[in-house]
Amino acid sequence: MLLLQLLIQLLLLLLLQLLLLLLLLLLLLLLLLLLLLLLLLLLPLLLLLLSLLLLTQQPGSRMLHD
């Protein structure tokens, strides 16, 4: 009887550890998805800033003629 209880406890502990591991993996996945979303949102902004910088760096730009 005691052996059976020990086995059940071990199985429960293993299940708990597996659940925690799955939870951690899910959290990591969620974090990665959020980072990707943020990157997708920030990408047009960064491209816009880059194009503006490139426009102001060109010698034939309107900024220098003003």
Backbone as a chain_set.jsonl record, in Angstrom:
{"seq": "MLLLQLLIQLLLLLLLQLLLLLLLLLLLLLLLLLLLLLLLLLLPLLLLLLSLLLLTQQPGSRMLHD", "coords": {"N": [[0.831, -1.203, 0.0], [1.933, 1.212, 0.821], [3.905, 1.538, -1.054], [2.412, 1.937, -3.346], [1.212, 4.395, -2.792], [3.477, 6.022, -2.759], [4.268, 5.797, -5.413], [2.088, 7.002, -6.675], [2.321, 9.594, -5.671], [4.773, 10.322, -6.784], [4.094, 10.255, -9.488], [2.215, 12.304, -9.537], [3.832, 14.479, -8.876], [5.522, 14.497, -11.102], [3.653, 15.065, -13.093], [2.882, 17.599, -12.283], [5.273, 18.993, -12.61], [5.541, 18.764, -15.366], [3.318, 20.224, -16.172], [4.012, 22.758, -15.229], [6.245, 23.22, -16.805], [5.072, 23.272, -19.338], [3.504, 25.536, -19.011], [5.465, 27.482, -18.709], [6.634, 27.32, -21.256], [4.475, 28.163, -22.805], [4.234, 30.788, -21.898], [6.667, 31.842, -22.789], [6.285, 31.591, -25.535], [4.144, 33.338, -25.885], [5.381, 35.714, -25.196], [7.262, 35.903, -27.254], [5.516, 36.181, -29.414], [4.355, 38.646, -28.788], [6.606, 40.288, -28.981], [7.155, 40.012, -31.708], [4.854, 41.193, -32.759], [5.152, 43.794, -31.827], [7.462, 44.466, -33.194], [6.507, 44.359, -35.813], [4.737, 46.474, -35.695], [6.444, 48.59, -35.189], [8.137, 48.582, -37.339], [7.251, 49.969, -39.803], [7.408, 52.603, -38.84], [10.143, 52.84, -38.257], [11.174, 52.489, -40.832], [10.115, 54.742, -42.059], [11.386, 56.792, -40.62], [14.001, 56.228, -41.361], [13.91, 56.677, -44.133], [13.34, 59.392, -44.124], [15.662, 60.377, -42.941], [17.502, 59.629, -44.893], [16.595, 61.204, -46.979], [17.154, 63.758, -46.034], [19.871, 63.639, -45.973], [20.731, 63.605, -48.548], [22.357, 65.516, -51.094], [20.869, 66.882, -52.996], [18.469, 67.538, -51.818], [15.387, 69.124, -50.672], [15.584, 70.366, -48.267], [18.075, 71.563, -47.938], [18.005, 73.577, -49.777], [16.262, 75.451, -48.843]], "CA": [[0.0, 0.0, 0.0], [2.818, 2.364, 0.93], [4.584, 1.664, -2.341], [1.434, 2.496, -4.276], [1.084, 5.816, -2.47], [4.703, 6.673, -3.222], [4.199, 5.855, -6.873], [1.087, 8.017, -7.028], [2.9, 10.902, -5.371], [5.788, 10.579, -7.806], [3.391, 10.562, -10.731], [1.625, 13.636, -9.382], [4.93, 15.445, -8.962], [5.936, 14.552, -12.503], [2.603, 15.772, -13.821], [2.97, 18.998, -11.891], [6.45, 19.556, -13.274], [5.22, 18.866, -16.789], [2.392, 21.344, -16.324], [4.783, 23.991, -15.053], [7.079, 23.359, -17.991], [4.183, 23.691, -20.418], [3.123, 26.909, -18.724], [6.633, 28.303, -19.043], [6.751, 27.343, -22.714], [3.395, 29.008, -23.309], [4.591, 32.171, -21.591], [7.738, 32.216, -23.711], [5.674, 31.727, -26.848], [3.363, 34.568, -25.845], [6.35, 36.809, -25.2], [7.797, 35.978, -28.612], [4.466, 36.726, -30.272], [4.248, 40.07, -28.477], [7.782, 40.942, -29.557], [6.958, 40.054, -33.157], [3.814, 42.181, -33.02], [5.774, 45.093, -31.592], [8.385, 44.684, -34.305], [5.698, 44.654, -36.994], [4.177, 47.81, -35.526], [7.513, 49.586, -35.214], [8.879, 48.529, -38.599], [6.951, 51.1, -40.695], [7.942, 53.82, -38.232], [11.589, 52.843, -38.468], [11.419, 52.709, -42.259], [9.796, 56.146, -42.321], [12.49, 57.592, -40.082], [15.18, 55.977, -42.184], [13.748, 57.365, -45.418], [13.475, 60.827, -43.853], [17.087, 60.638, -42.739], [18.167, 59.521, -46.195], [16.202, 62.366, -47.778], [17.852, 64.952, -45.55], [21.31, 63.483, -46.2], [21.041, 63.792, -49.965], [22.734, 66.897, -51.424], [19.853, 67.534, -53.819], [17.189, 67.576, -51.113], [14.773, 70.446, -50.551], [15.93, 70.95, -46.974], [19.274, 72.389, -48.063], [17.728, 74.731, -50.634], [15.45, 76.457, -48.13]], "C": [[0.869, 1.258, 0.0], [3.519, 2.623, -0.402], [3.663, 2.314, -3.376], [1.269, 3.994, -4.048], [2.303, 6.598, -2.961], [4.697, 6.831, -4.738], [3.227, 6.933, -7.336], [1.632, 9.421, -6.788], [3.951, 11.286, -6.402], [5.144, 10.968, -9.129], [2.783, 11.958, -10.684], [2.688, 14.721, -9.494], [5.402, 15.608, -10.405], [4.923, 15.319, -13.341], [2.66, 17.266, -13.536], [4.14, 19.681, -12.583], [6.208, 19.734, -14.768], [4.29, 20.039, -17.055], [3.113, 22.676, -16.203], [5.652, 24.266, -16.273], [6.251, 23.844, -19.179], [3.77, 25.147, -20.248], [4.253, 27.867, -19.084], [6.803, 28.428, -20.556], [5.685, 28.234, -23.334], [3.696, 30.476, -23.077], [5.677, 32.674, -22.532], [7.191, 32.448, -25.117], [4.884, 33.027, -26.95], [4.274, 35.784, -25.922], [6.932, 37.005, -26.6], [6.775, 36.578, -29.571], [4.299, 38.219, -30.049], [5.408, 40.845, -29.072], [7.649, 41.065, -31.073], [5.929, 41.11, -33.54], [4.368, 43.59, -32.878], [6.705, 45.453, -32.743], [7.62, 45.058, -35.57], [5.091, 46.048, -36.911], [5.241, 48.883, -35.67], [8.251, 49.64, -36.545], [8.538, 49.667, -39.559], [7.484, 52.418, -40.154], [9.439, 53.94, -38.476], [11.935, 53.099, -39.93], [11.168, 54.159, -42.634], [10.919, 57.047, -41.838], [13.741, 57.444, -40.936], [15.086, 56.713, -43.516], [13.875, 58.871, -45.236], [14.935, 61.202, -43.673], [17.839, 60.604, -44.064], [17.84, 60.719, -47.071], [16.959, 63.608, -47.344], [19.351, 64.857, -45.803], [21.696, 63.734, -47.652], [21.357, 65.257, -50.264], [21.667, 67.626, -52.234], [18.503, 67.647, -53.134], [16.684, 69.003, -50.958], [15.181, 71.149, -49.268], [17.111, 71.918, -47.105], [19.005, 73.641, -48.89], [16.943, 75.81, -49.923], [16.278, 77.535, -47.478]], "O": [[0.594, 2.227, -0.707], [3.701, 3.767, -0.817], [4.098, 3.14, -4.178], [1.195, 4.769, -5.002], [2.173, 7.694, -3.506], [5.076, 7.876, -5.268], [3.511, 7.682, -8.271], [1.43, 10.323, -7.601], [4.012, 12.435, -6.84], [5.593, 11.894, -9.804], [2.83, 12.701, -11.665], [2.471, 15.754, -10.128], [5.65, 16.723, -10.865], [5.293, 16.126, -14.194], [2.504, 18.091, -14.437], [4.018, 20.802, -13.077], [6.621, 20.732, -15.36], [4.451, 20.76, -18.039], [2.862, 23.605, -16.971], [5.775, 25.408, -16.716], [6.681, 24.72, -19.931], [3.695, 25.898, -21.22], [4.03, 28.919, -19.682], [7.08, 29.511, -21.071], [5.959, 28.974, -24.279], [3.449, 31.313, -23.945], [5.612, 33.804, -23.014], [7.592, 33.391, -25.8], [4.942, 33.726, -27.961], [3.981, 36.755, -26.619], [7.076, 38.133, -27.071], [7.121, 37.385, -30.434], [4.121, 38.977, -31.003], [5.219, 41.937, -29.607], [7.99, 42.098, -31.651], [6.104, 41.833, -34.52], [4.093, 44.466, -33.698], [6.733, 46.593, -33.206], [8.024, 45.955, -36.309], [4.944, 46.727, -37.927], [4.978, 49.959, -36.207], [8.915, 50.631, -36.847], [9.455, 50.29, -40.094], [7.96, 53.258, -40.918], [9.939, 55.0, -38.85], [12.874, 53.836, -40.232], [11.908, 54.741, -43.427], [11.354, 57.952, -42.55], [14.448, 58.417, -41.198], [16.064, 57.302, -43.975], [14.447, 59.556, -46.085], [15.392, 62.222, -44.19], [18.701, 61.443, -44.323], [18.693, 61.2, -47.817], [17.362, 64.42, -48.178], [20.035, 65.879, -45.845], [22.85, 64.04, -47.95], [20.69, 66.149, -49.738], [21.568, 68.851, -52.169], [17.488, 67.835, -53.805], [17.442, 69.964, -51.091], [15.135, 72.376, -49.183], [17.137, 72.965, -46.458], [19.69, 74.652, -48.731], [16.952, 76.965, -50.349], [15.73, 78.44, -46.849]]}, "num_chains": 1, "name": "protein.A"}
